[in-house]
Amino acid sequence: MKHYLPLLALLFAGCASTPAPNAGGCNHSHELPPLNLSADEKTLLESVSPQPQSALDYYMLLPKRYFSIMPSDDQRRISYVEHETRKQDYVSARRWIECDGGGFEVVIRVFRRPSGDLIAIESSEDSVISLFMRDGNQSGLNSVALKKPTFWRYTDKLNQVDSNILPSLGLGEILDQYKNKYKADKKDADQQKFIHLDYRLLPEGDIIPVIGRENFMDSAPTWAEYKLTGSRFRKK
């Protein structure tokens, strides 16, 4: 028996070191607390139309995948909405698990057109386009990440529109702007340099700005603006 005592001691020590659900101020559990909608949230839920007309209506139609690991029943969806920014044509919602990184974020913006509503969806579920530079490029830039919303129209369901409705900045223009706006290549020569470009949905207007950040640490200036003209966005 004495030969097993050191092994048992190690086993119990390992069990004791397993983090509690809220160890270190972090929530390691993906379980959400019981839900009790406020009176305003209940009213909002009752206002949802089966024939979608508002950004909230379209939000309630989103497939479950947009909510990642979060519950996506109607009541939960309403509880995720950021009510202070909600408008008829704009809604944002989010829920993240602290520290573990699980969760979701989504923004819906409805652009009203004579041909019918154009629904733009920006979400954490969207893929990011990555452009990697060849060694020795003159900008000193290693990679570019572009995150763009997707576009949809609704008949009896959401149908995706060709992504070319919103053009992407050309690589040559990105490199030129990088050389003019940033100086990171002048310092920390051994650090990888990258730009993250976010095509951002605004609560109103017909403009989608492109916000650029260098290595996630700068003040995020506007690189370009695209205006909805007719059936597509064009650079201003």
NORFEN-V402849 format. One record per residue. N is the residue number from 0. RES is the residue in one small letter. SS is DSSP state (helix for helix, strand for strand, loop for the rest). OMEGA is omega in radians with two decimals (* if undefined). Layout:
n->(N,N)
res->(RES,RES)
ss->(SS,SS)
omega->(OMEGA,OMEGA)
This chain:
n->(0,1,2,3,4,5,6,7,8,9,10,11,12,13,14,15,16,17,18,19,20,21,22,23,24,25,26,27,28,29,30,31,32,33,34,35,36,37,38,39,40,41,42,43,44,45,46,47,48,49,50,51,52,53,54,55,56,57,58,59,60,61,62,63,64,65,66,67,68,69,70,71,72,73,74,75,76,77,78,79,80,81,82,83,84,85,86,87,88,89,90,91,92,93,94,95,96,97,98,99,100,101,102,103,104,105,106,107,108,109,110,111,112,113,114,115,116,117,118,119,120,121,122,123,124,125,126,127,128,129,130,131,132,133,134,135,136,137,138,139,140,141,142,143,144,145,146,147,148,149,150,151,152,153,154,155,156,157,158,159,160,161,162,163,164,165,166,167,168,169,170,171,172,173,174,175,176,177,178,179,180,181,182,183,184,185,186,187,188,189,190,191,192,193,194,195,196,197,198,199,200,201,202,203,204,205,206,207,208,209,210,211,212,213,214,215,216,217,218,219,220,221,222,223,224,225,226,227,228,229,230,231,232,233,234,235)
res->(m,k,h,y,l,p,l,l,a,l,l,f,a,g,c,a,s,t,p,a,p,n,a,g,g,c,n,h,s,h,e,l,p,p,l,n,l,s,a,d,e,k,t,l,l,e,s,v,s,p,q,p,q,s,a,l,d,y,y,m,l,l,p,k,r,y,f,s,i,m,p,s,d,d,q,r,r,i,s,y,v,e,h,e,t,r,k,q,d,y,v,s,a,r,r,w,i,e,c,d,g,g,g,f,e,v,v,i,r,v,f,r,r,p,s,g,d,l,i,a,i,e,s,s,e,d,s,v,i,s,l,f,m,r,d,g,n,q,s,g,l,n,s,v,a,l,k,k,p,t,f,w,r,y,t,d,k,l,n,q,v,d,s,n,i,l,p,s,l,g,l,g,e,i,l,d,q,y,k,n,k,y,k,a,d,k,k,d,a,d,q,q,k,f,i,h,l,d,y,r,l,l,p,e,g,d,i,i,p,v,i,g,r,e,n,f,m,d,s,a,p,t,w,a,e,y,k,l,t,g,s,r,f,r,k,k)
ss->(loop,helix,helix,helix,helix,helix,helix,helix,helix,helix,helix,helix,helix,helix,helix,helix,helix,loop,loop,loop,loop,loop,helix,helix,helix,loop,loop,loop,loop,loop,loop,loop,loop,loop,loop,loop,loop,loop,helix,helix,helix,helix,helix,helix,helix,helix,loop,loop,loop,loop,loop,loop,loop,loop,helix,helix,helix,helix,helix,helix,loop,loop,loop,helix,helix,helix,helix,loop,loop,loop,loop,loop,loop,helix,helix,helix,helix,helix,helix,helix,strand,loop,helix,helix,helix,loop,strand,loop,loop,strand,strand,strand,strand,strand,strand,strand,loop,loop,loop,loop,loop,loop,strand,strand,strand,strand,strand,strand,strand,strand,strand,loop,loop,loop,loop,loop,loop,strand,strand,strand,strand,strand,strand,loop,loop,loop,loop,loop,strand,strand,strand,strand,loop,loop,loop,loop,loop,loop,loop,loop,loop,loop,strand,strand,strand,strand,strand,loop,loop,strand,strand,strand,strand,strand,loop,loop,loop,strand,strand,strand,loop,loop,helix,helix,helix,strand,loop,loop,loop,loop,helix,helix,helix,helix,helix,helix,helix,helix,helix,helix,helix,loop,loop,helix,helix,helix,loop,loop,loop,loop,loop,loop,loop,strand,strand,strand,strand,strand,strand,strand,loop,loop,loop,loop,loop,loop,strand,strand,strand,strand,strand,strand,strand,strand,loop,loop,loop,loop,loop,loop,strand,strand,strand,strand,strand,strand,strand,strand,strand,loop,loop,strand,strand,strand,strand,loop)
omega->(-3.07,3.13,-3.08,-3.08,3.11,3.14,3.11,3.12,3.11,3.14,3.14,3.11,3.12,3.11,-3.11,-3.09,3.10,-3.05,3.02,-3.11,-3.13,-3.11,3.08,-3.13,-3.12,3.08,-3.12,3.10,3.10,3.11,3.09,3.11,3.09,-3.04,3.00,-3.12,3.04,3.12,3.13,3.12,3.09,3.10,3.13,3.12,3.13,-3.11,-3.09,-3.09,3.07,3.00,-2.94,3.12,-3.07,3.07,3.11,3.12,3.14,3.10,-3.12,3.12,-3.06,3.04,-3.07,-3.06,-3.14,-3.06,3.06,-3.09,-3.08,3.03,-3.03,3.03,-3.01,-3.11,3.10,3.14,3.12,-3.11,-3.14,-3.03,3.06,-2.94,-3.08,-3.13,-3.03,3.04,3.12,-3.06,-3.08,3.03,3.03,-3.14,-3.13,2.98,-3.14,3.00,-3.08,3.02,-3.05,3.07,3.11,3.11,-3.08,2.98,-3.13,3.04,3.07,3.09,3.13,3.05,-3.09,3.14,3.10,-3.13,-3.12,-3.10,2.97,-3.04,3.11,-3.12,3.07,-3.05,3.06,3.11,-3.10,3.06,3.12,3.11,-3.13,3.09,-3.10,-3.09,3.01,3.11,3.05,3.09,-2.96,-3.09,-3.02,-3.09,-3.10,-3.11,3.10,3.07,3.14,3.10,-3.06,3.04,2.99,-3.06,-3.00,2.92,-3.07,2.94,2.98,3.07,3.08,3.13,-3.05,3.13,3.12,-3.09,-3.14,3.07,3.07,-3.09,3.06,3.01,3.11,-3.10,3.11,3.11,3.11,-3.14,3.12,-3.13,3.13,-3.13,-3.10,-3.02,-2.94,-3.12,-3.06,-3.12,3.11,-3.11,3.13,-3.01,-3.10,-3.13,3.05,-3.13,3.09,3.08,3.03,-3.13,-3.07,3.07,-2.86,3.09,-3.13,-3.09,-3.13,-3.12,-3.11,-3.07,2.93,3.10,3.03,-3.11,-3.10,3.07,3.11,3.11,3.09,-3.01,-3.09,-2.99,3.02,3.08,3.09,-3.13,-3.09,3.07,3.10,-3.11,3.10,-3.14,-3.06,-3.05,-3.12,3.11,3.12,-3.11,3.13,*)
